[in-house]
Structure formats: C-alpha cells, structure tokens
C-alpha cells in the first residue's frame, strides 16, 4: 500500500485526508482562492435610495406615458424596404418565355427543404424557356420557407426573385403551398404566353449573352492639369 504524503513538495503525493495538516492546507488554499477571485472585497453599494422593486416598477410606469406608435394595418399598408424578402416571383424574358430552366439549384440551396422542382424538356412544338429544359413543376411551401434568400442567390438565370409582398397568412395549410401558376410573373405588354418559339434570337445564347457595342479606339486621356508621359521633360 502506498503511503500518503501530507507535504506539498515536488515529490509529494496526494495529501492524506485523515492527516491533521489536511484541514490546514485546505483552509490555506481556500484563502488564496478567495483572494484571487476578489471575494473578500466589499459589495457594491447601490446608488439609488429606492428599493429594487420600486426601481423596476418605475421603468414600467415610465413607459405608460410615452407616445404609442400605432400602424393602421391593413387599412394603411406597410411600406417595406426595396430589398425586402417577400413572396417569390418566377420571372420571364422580354418575349414571354420563362427564365426558369428547371436546374433545381434553388431546391438544393434551400435549407428548409421548402422548394420542389421537376424539370421538363422543351421541344420545337412546345417551348417554354430558351434552354433545353424548363420548370414543369414548381412549388414553394410557405409553411417551411424562412425567407433567407439563398434560393435566389443560387439561381443561375435570375429567374427566381423575391418581391415585397408579405401578406401570406391563411387559414388553410394547403393554400400556403404555392404552385408555378401562382408564382409566375404576369405577362407585360409585348409578351406572349408560352409555349412559342424563341423571338429574341435563334439560340439560347441570344437571351443570356450580350455582345458589347462596337466603339472607337480609346484615346489616351491625361489627368487634369498634368501632361502626358510623352510631354514630360
């Protein structure tokens, strides 16, 4: 059996709890710990002469006499910020074709698994988007959506954006699952409802790639009041 050493030297083992010096060591350690934590300092004195409950109720009574901000909603609709994250919109090209190509990247990016997409193939007789595929089925479950905006960041064609519409409350859970028909942007003047052939070009690149306009060669322009390099002495 190993012997307990009550000393505190380098070669000392654990102090013997039954030795008389154990209580003295424990008491000494406690005093050192209390001094290091500052427990021996005097407690802070409250600056107020009122009791603590009276101070707490004073904050409550002070709020009763402040001006109340009341919004007359829904009679006066609330104006949101320009970049507000509201109801989603599936946008169209200027000729009416859908920007959605059914890639499902928005569904993969959604952290709440609120988006469901099924892609379909375009044909020459039935074309809904400029690419090879389009979103045949598109649903957003607003019971799950957290309006984080990750889906619109993942969209490669800027098809999916978020509007300022925030009035999505309903008393039926099934009505909060929005379909493609509810999410599609309305047809503006000059647009034609798909399916129809591509109007902006013969290839899908004409819808996404814009060639820069031809300009004359840039002439060297110096800073105001400073000569060009060739004019310097």
Secondary structure as UniProt FT lines:
FT   TURN            10..11
FT   TURN            17..18
FT   HELIX           20..37
FT   TURN            38..40
FT   HELIX           52..63
FT   TURN            64..65
FT   TURN            73..75
FT   TURN            82..83
FT   STRAND          88..90
FT   TURN            94..95
FT   HELIX           105..109
FT   TURN            111..112
FT   STRAND          115..121
FT   STRAND          133..141
FT   TURN            142..144
FT   HELIX           150..154
FT   TURN            156..157
FT   STRAND          160..162
FT   HELIX           174..176
FT   STRAND          177..178
FT   HELIX           180..183
FT   TURN            189..190
FT   HELIX           205..208
FT   TURN            224..225
FT   HELIX           229..231
//
